[in-house]
Amino acid sequence: MPAGQYSLYTHFTGEEWGKLRDDAPLTLSESDLSELRGLNERVSLEEVEEIYLPVARLLRLYVDASQNLFNATGAFLGSPANKVPYVIGLAGSVAVGKSTTARILRALLSRQGNHPKVDLIPTDGFLYPNRVLQAQGLMERKGFPESYDVHSLFRLLSDLKSGLPNLRAPVYSHLHYDVSSDRFICVDQPDVVLVEGLNILQSGPSAGNPNTSFFISDFFDFSIYLDAEEELIRNWYVERFLKLRDTAFQNPESYFHRYASLTQEQAIQVAEQIWETINGKNLRENILPTRPRADLILYKAADHSIQAVDLRKL
C-alpha cells in the first residue's frame, strides 16, 4: 500500500504526480505506444502523460545532475575519465508489467533534449542455461536469485561503469524458455542504461548466494519498483498464460507447446499452480522485500493503470 505519514517517501496520487510533468512534451504516438505494450498491458497515452512523462522528466534532471557531479570529480582529480552511463534499475514481480514500463521509459528518455543514447538490458539473459539449471536441480527455482549468473551481470555492469565500449549482454528466448547461444545486446557507451529484472534490488545474502559481498544494486544510480497487490498480479499472470496458450504456445517450437491443447479450466489450474509454487513464492520471499530500497515506487490498480507514486525523500 502507499507509504504512510512517517515514511521515507513522499506520496502522490496519479493526479498530483501528473502536475509535475511541467512542459515535458509528449513524444509518443498511439502507434508508437502499441509497439511498446506487452501482452495483456493496457497503457494509454493519457497514462503516459500523467505518469511516465513526469518520471522521464525527473530522470532527466537526475542524469544531468549526475553528469555535472562526474565532471566536477574529474576536474578535481585533474584527469577526465571515460564516459560513464547513468544506470537505472527497474524491479518487480513476474506479470506486473516491467518490460512495458522499461520500453516506455527508454523511448521517452531517448527522445529528450539532445536525444541521449538509452540502452535496455533485461536480466532474463543472465539466467543460467537450462542445462545448468537441470544439472543443479534448479529448474523449479527459475527466476529465484540462485538461478542467475550474478557474476556475469556484475562484470557487465562493472565494465559499463568503467566506461568500456562494445560490451555484450546475453539475450533470453521466451519461445525456447532458455538463454540464446547466438544472440546478444550490444551496449556501446550509452548515456543511460535501464536494467530490468526480478531480484535486482537485493542488498543482502540470498539462499543461493549466502556469501555474496557485492550486489547488482550497488551499480544503480536510481531504482524503480513496479508494484501491485499480489492477488492482482496473480490474476494478470493467469490471464497472460491463457493468452499465450492461444498464441505463442501454439508454435511447435515453443517450450510450452504442451500447454497449447489444454482446456480453459485446465490452463487456469496449471497457471495457478505455477504461480503458487514458483512466481508467487519468489515474489513473497525475494522480490517484495526489496521494494523499500527503491527510489521510486509505482503502484498499479486492477485495470493495470498506475494510480499512485512514492518518491524517496532526499
N, C-alpha and C positions, 0 to 999 in steps of 0.2 A: 504493500500500500504506500501511497505518497508519504513523504517524510513529515514528521511532526514538528511542533514549535521549536524544540531544542535540538533539532537535527543539525548535522554538519552541512546540510544542503538548504538552498533557497528553493522553495516550491512554487511552481507556476501552473496555472490551468493552461489548457491549449490556447484559449483566447488571450490570456496575459502574455504568454510566450510569443504569440504571433505579433504583438505590438513591437517586439524587439527586432523585427525584420528591418526596420528603418527604410532605406531606399534601395535595398538589395533587389536587383531585377530578377524576374522570373525568366530563366534562360532555357527552360524545358517546354516542349510542346506535348500535346496529348500523344502524338505519335512516338516521341522520344520516351515518354513515361511507359507506354505499352511495351516497349522493348526492355525496360528495366525491371518491370514487375516480375516476381517469381510466381510459380504455380500457387494458386489459392490466395494470392495477395491482392488487395483492393485499394491501393494507394491512389488518391485523386490529386489533381492539380491544386485543388483548394488546400489539401493537407500539405502538399509540397510548399505552398506559400506560407501557411500558418506555422508549420513545424520545421520543415527541412531548411528553408531559407534562413531563418534565424540561427539554426545550428551551423550552417555553412558560413554565415557572417561571423559568428563567434570564433569558429575555427580559423578563419582568415586573419582575424585580429591576433589570435594566439600564434599563428605561424609567423606573422610579421614581427611580433614582439620577440619570438624566439630567434629569428634571424638577426634582429638588432643586437640581442644579447650575445649571439655567436660572433658577430663582427666585433663587438666590444672586447670579448675574450681574446680574439685573435690579435686585436690591436695591443692589448695588454701584454700578450706573450711575444709580440713582435714578429709573428710568423703566421700569416693566414693559412688556415687548414683547408683540407679538401671539402667540397660541397657535401653537406650532411642533410638528409631529408628529415622532415617533421613526421614522426610516426604516431599514428592514431590506432588504438586497439578498439575493436568492436566485439563485444561478447554477448552471450545469451543462449537460450535453450535451442535445441532442435525444433524446427517448425515455428519459431517465433518471428521469423522474417528478417534475419540478419543479412542474408545475401542481398535482398532487395534494398534494404536500408543502406548497405555499403555501396551498392551500384548507384543509387540516387545521390549520395553524398559525393562519390567520386565525380559524377557528371557535373554537379553544381560547383564543386571546388575547381575543377579543371576549366570551367568557363568564366571564372572570376578574373578581373583585372588583366594582368599580363598573361593569362592562360597558363598557369603553372602545370607542370607535368605531374600527374597523380596516378600512382600505381595501386592495384588491389591484389593482396596476397591472401587467399583463403587457406587456412591452416589444414584443411582436409588433405592437402597434398603431402603433409608431413605425418600422416598416419603410417604406421608400418605396413608394408605389403601384406596381403592376405596370407601368403606362405609363411611369413614370420609370425603373424598372429596365430595361425593354426599350430605352428610348431611350439608356441609358448602357451597354448590353451587360452588365448585372449579374444577369440572371435566374438564371444558373447559379451566382451567388455570393450568393443569397438566404440570409440568416442570418449572413453574414460581416459584420465590422464596417462596411465601406463601404456596406452595403445599408440602414443605418439613418439616419433623420433625427435624428442625435445632438443637433443644436442645439435641436430642438423638445423632446426629452426633457430636455435640460439646462434649458431655460426653465421647463418644468413643475416640475421639482424645485427650481429656484431660487425660483419663486413659492411652492411649498409651504413651503420653509424660511424664507420671508419672512412666513409666516402669512396669506397671501392666501386669501380664501374663493372658493367657487363656481368651481373650476377644472375643466377637462375634459381627459380623456385619450382618444385615439382607440382604436377597437376593431378587431381583426383578425378577418376571417371565414375560418375554416378550410374552410368549404364552398366559398367562391369563391377561396380562396388569394390574398386581396387585402385591403387595408385598406378598411373600410366607410366610405362617404362620409357616412352619416347616423346613425351610432350612436356614442355616447360614454359614457365612465365619468365620473360626477360625483364630484369629490373636493372635499368641503367641510369643511375644517378638521378632519380626523380626528386621533385621538390617536396612532395608529400606521399606517404605510403599509408594505406589503410590495411590493417591486419585483422582479418575476421575469423573468429573461431569460438569454440565452446568453452575451453578452460584457460584462455589466455591471460586472465586476470589473477591467476593463482599466485600467492605470495608465500607459501609455506610448503613443507614436505607433503607429498601425497602417498597413498598406499603403494603406488608403483614406483615412486621415486623418493624413498624416505631420507636419503642422504643429500638431496638437492640443496645446493648452496647458492644457486643463481636462478632467476626467474624470468620468463619471457616478458612479463610486465615491467621489468626494470628498463626495458628499451623504449617504453611508450612515453611520449610527450603529453598525450591526452588519451583518455579512455572513455568509452561509451558502453552502457549496458542497456540492452533492449529487453524490457520486462513485460510480463502479463501474469495473471493468476494461472496456477498450474492447470486447473480444470479447463480453462480456455485453450491453453497450449495443447493439452491432450486432445481436445476436440479438433483443433486445427490439424494436428498430426493425423488423426483418423480420417478427416476429410481429404487431406493430401494423399494419404495412402489409397483411398478409394479412387481418386482422380488418376493416380499413377497406375492403378490396376487397369484402367480403361485406356491408358495411353502408353507410357514408357514400358510398362511391364509386358505389353503385347509384343514387343520386339523379342524375337527368339534369342538374340544375343544378350538380353538383359539378365543380370544375375538373379533378378526376382521374377523371371518369366513363369516360374512355377505357381505364382500367385495370380496370374492373369485369368485363370479359369475359375477362381473362387466365386461363390455367390456373394451377394451383398452382405448377408449375415455372417458368412464365413470370413470374409475380408475384414469386417469390423472386429470380429473376435481375434483374428491374427494381429491386427494393428493395435488393439488394446493390450494384448499380451506383450507385444514388443515394447510398447510404451511403459508398461508397468515393470517389466524385468530389466529393461536397458535404459531407455531415454529418460523416463521419469525418475528412475533411481539415480542416474547420473546428474540430473538437474538438482535433485534434493541434496545429494552428497557432495557434489563438486562444483557445480556452476552457480547456483543461487547463493551459496556462502561468499562468493567473490563480488557480489553486487555492491556492497558498501565501499569497495575500493575504486569504483568508477568515478570519474569527474562529472559525468552527465548520465542521468538515468531517464529513459524514455518509456512511459507506461502506456501499454496498448489496451484497448477496450475490446468487447466481444466482437465488434464489427471490424477488428484489425486496425482501427484508426488510433493514433497516438493522442491521448486525451490529457496527459499531464507530463510535466518535465521537472526534474530535480537537478539543480546545478550546484556542485560543491562550492562552498564558500572559500574564499582565499584566506 
